[in-house]
């Protein structure tokens, strides 16, 4: 365990470190500086990554709750309880992230989509060419959790086919 937790005795600071660890794990991290005097940013980031890894291992059931708590046996029991409380409170977020991460390894994972419909009253070839065109924008995640935008146009037939395919996955 990193030296940072060895000297820690403040519940609020530990709670902040634990939440920051989960944010780092689920890629929702913001840059934060350690509020603990006398420790370098490298020690802080090392501690955060270590805690995030332990939480991930526990979610994947590679370590038990007892093994997780054994990693924090050098801190007092009140602080140990906080380690478990934060994990239990944030476990659903971690599980959703791990599931998305796993599914994205199989191919692009759609995280959200938007659409709009344009009514075209003519074009340069024929002024009376009226038709409706739908534009679909999908935001997908690749295997590295990087966002990838996919945009395409559909007519009524293609839109019906797309809806049927998406409904089949419900």
C-alpha positions in Angstrom: 0.0 0.0 0.0 1.3 3.5 -0.8 2.8 5.5 2.1 0.1 8.1 1.7 -2.5 6.0 3.6 0.0 5.0 6.3 -0.1 8.5 7.8 -3.7 9.3 7.1 -6.1 9.8 10.0 -8.7 12.3 8.5 -12.0 10.7 7.4 -12.9 13.6 5.0 -9.6 13.4 3.2 -9.8 9.6 3.0 -13.4 9.8 1.6 -12.3 12.3 -1.0 -9.4 10.0 -2.0 -11.7 7.0 -2.3 -14.3 8.9 -4.4 -11.5 10.2 -6.6 -10.2 6.7 -7.0 -13.6 5.5 -8.3 -13.9 8.6 -10.6 -10.4 7.6 -12.0 -11.5 4.0 -12.5 -14.7 4.9 -14.4 -12.9 7.6 -16.5 -14.8 10.4 -14.9 -11.8 11.9 -13.2 -11.0 15.5 -12.9 -7.6 16.9 -11.9 -7.3 17.2 -8.2 -4.4 18.0 -6.0 -3.7 16.2 -2.8 -4.9 18.1 0.3 -2.4 16.1 2.4 0.6 18.2 3.3 4.0 16.7 2.8 3.0 14.3 0.0 3.8 14.6 -3.7 1.2 14.5 -6.5 2.9 11.3 -7.6 2.2 9.7 -4.2 -1.4 10.9 -4.5 -1.9 9.5 -8.0 -0.2 6.2 -7.1 -2.6 5.8 -4.1 -5.6 6.6 -6.2 -4.6 4.1 -8.9 -3.9 1.4 -6.3 -7.3 1.9 -4.6 -9.1 2.0 -8.0 -7.4 -1.3 -9.0 -8.4 -2.9 -5.7 -12.0 -1.8 -6.2 -12.0 -3.2 -9.8 -10.6 -6.5 -8.6 -13.3 -6.8 -5.9 -16.0 -6.0 -8.5 -14.7 -8.6 -10.8 -14.7 -11.0 -7.8 -11.0 -11.7 -8.1 -10.6 -10.7 -4.5 -13.1 -11.2 -1.7 -14.3 -8.5 0.7 -11.9 -9.9 3.4 -9.0 -9.7 1.0 -10.0 -6.1 0.0 -10.1 -5.1 3.7 -6.7 -6.9 4.4 -5.1 -4.4 1.9 -6.1 -1.6 4.3 -5.4 -3.4 7.6 -2.7 -0.8 8.5 -5.3 1.9 8.9 -7.7 2.1 11.9 -11.0 0.4 11.9 -13.1 3.6 11.4 -11.2 4.4 8.3 -11.4 0.8 7.1 -15.2 1.0 7.4 -15.2 4.1 5.1 -13.2 2.1 2.5 -16.0 -0.4 2.4 -18.8 2.2 2.6 -17.6 4.1 -0.4 -17.1 0.9 -2.4 -20.7 -0.2 -1.6 -22.1 3.3 -2.5 -20.2 3.5 -5.8 -20.4 -0.2 -6.8 -23.3 0.2 -9.3 -21.3 2.9 -11.2 -18.2 0.7 -11.2 -20.2 -2.3 -12.4 -21.8 -0.3 -15.3 -18.4 0.9 -16.3 -16.9 -2.6 -16.3 -19.8 -4.0 -18.3 -19.5 -1.2 -20.9 -15.7 -1.8 -21.0 -16.3 -5.5 -21.5 -18.9 -5.0 -24.2 -16.9 -2.3 -26.0 -14.1 -4.9 -26.5 -16.5 -6.9 -28.8 -17.0 -3.8 -31.0 -18.3 -0.3 -30.8 -20.8 0.2 -28.0 -23.5 2.8 -28.5 -23.7 5.1 -25.5 -26.3 7.5 -26.9 -28.0 8.7 -30.0 -30.0 11.6 -31.4 -32.0 12.0 -34.6 -33.8 14.6 -36.6 -36.1 14.7 -39.7 -35.8 17.2 -42.5 -38.5 17.7 -45.1 -36.9 18.4 -48.5 -39.1 20.4 -50.9 -36.9 19.9 -53.9 -33.3 19.7 -55.0 -31.3 21.0 -58.0 -32.4 18.2 -60.3 -36.1 18.4 -59.7 -37.9 21.2 -57.8 -40.9 19.1 -57.1 -38.8 16.2 -55.5 -40.3 16.2 -52.0 -39.2 13.7 -49.4 -38.4 13.3 -45.8 -34.8 12.5 -44.7 -33.8 11.4 -41.2 -30.4 12.1 -39.8 -29.2 9.7 -37.0 -26.2 10.6 -34.8 -24.8 7.8 -32.6 -22.1 8.3 -30.0 -20.2 5.1 -29.6 -17.4 3.9 -27.4 -14.5 1.9 -28.7 -12.5 -0.7 -26.9 -10.4 2.1 -25.3 -13.6 4.0 -24.1 -12.9 6.7 -26.6 -16.0 8.4 -28.1 -16.6 7.9 -31.8 -19.4 9.8 -33.6 -21.3 8.1 -36.3 -23.7 10.1 -38.5 -25.9 8.8 -41.4 -29.0 9.7 -43.3 -32.0 7.3 -43.6 -35.3 7.2 -45.5 -38.5 5.8 -44.1 -37.6 2.2 -45.1 -34.1 2.3 -43.6 -35.4 3.9 -40.5 -38.0 1.0 -40.0 -35.2 -1.6 -40.5 -33.0 0.2 -38.0 -35.8 0.3 -35.4 -36.5 -3.4 -35.9 -32.9 -4.3 -35.4 -32.7 -2.2 -32.2 -35.9 -3.6 -30.8 -34.6 -7.1 -31.4 -31.8 -6.4 -28.8 -34.2 -5.4 -26.0 
